[in-house]
């Protein structure tokens, strides 16, 4: 029972990171209708920038996380303006190819600057916490608390602010939003910036637990696309539920076989889509 409870907590922490990264991808798809394959590259860059902030600039963990989020958000907004905005009327395959190009460019840039070796980010609060025999690392507790706060903040922004309402309006009807005076170009840039910031925050949170490597973006890409397809393309609640489902499937799938843990989420995706092709949630009208 103790091991079971510990694994539940591990799955919750992992699901929190998956949810942050998947939410950014969901927002971009819901607003721009672009499957942004460069999203994993932004996630990977966020981890490296956090590492650089800690090891090179000598910043604390929280300032390094915030610096990473701001830099990746600015890069994502610039990417939307220079790459995706000119392709807004092009066939759908063109933005997809451009996004893959950005992903490979970011990987090559990171390898050029930091090399291809693994990097390790030190835990800001080392040690473990013992709760009734259940041992929990402080970093996983930080991951869970910070990811929940970030998701609550995003929900408040989308539901309670005028800017968030414009994002919601544009995700429902882009042309209708433009006709009522919403600057769709600015909303697109803002959506990409939020997406990049969420990816960077998720990467900075998980970096002390996993090794930082240039290939981590490609792995995360596969997982978050599985999550948003599982939850329903463009659905924010679906992205959150799908993220935690995948995390629980991976953690408890490791009991069967460690190699099986990486594929169990995709097996679950195939089963769900065979029964419910639109995903678990349909995006609200």
Secondary structure, 3 states (H helix, E strand, C coil): CHHHHHHHHHHHHHHHHHHHHHHHHHHHHHHHCCCCCCHHHHHHHHHHHHHHHHHCCCCCHHHHHHHHHHHHHHHHHHHHHHHHCCCCCCCHHHHHHHHHHHHHHHHHHHHHHHCCCCECCCCCCCCEEEECCEEEEHHHHHHHHHHHHHHHHHHHHHHHCHHHHHHHHHHHCHHHHHHCCCCHHHHHHHHHHHHHHHHHHHHHHHHCCCCECCCHHHHHHHHHHHHHHHHCCCCHHHHHHHHHHHHHHHHHHCCCCHHHHHHHHHHHHHHHHHHCCCCCCCCCC
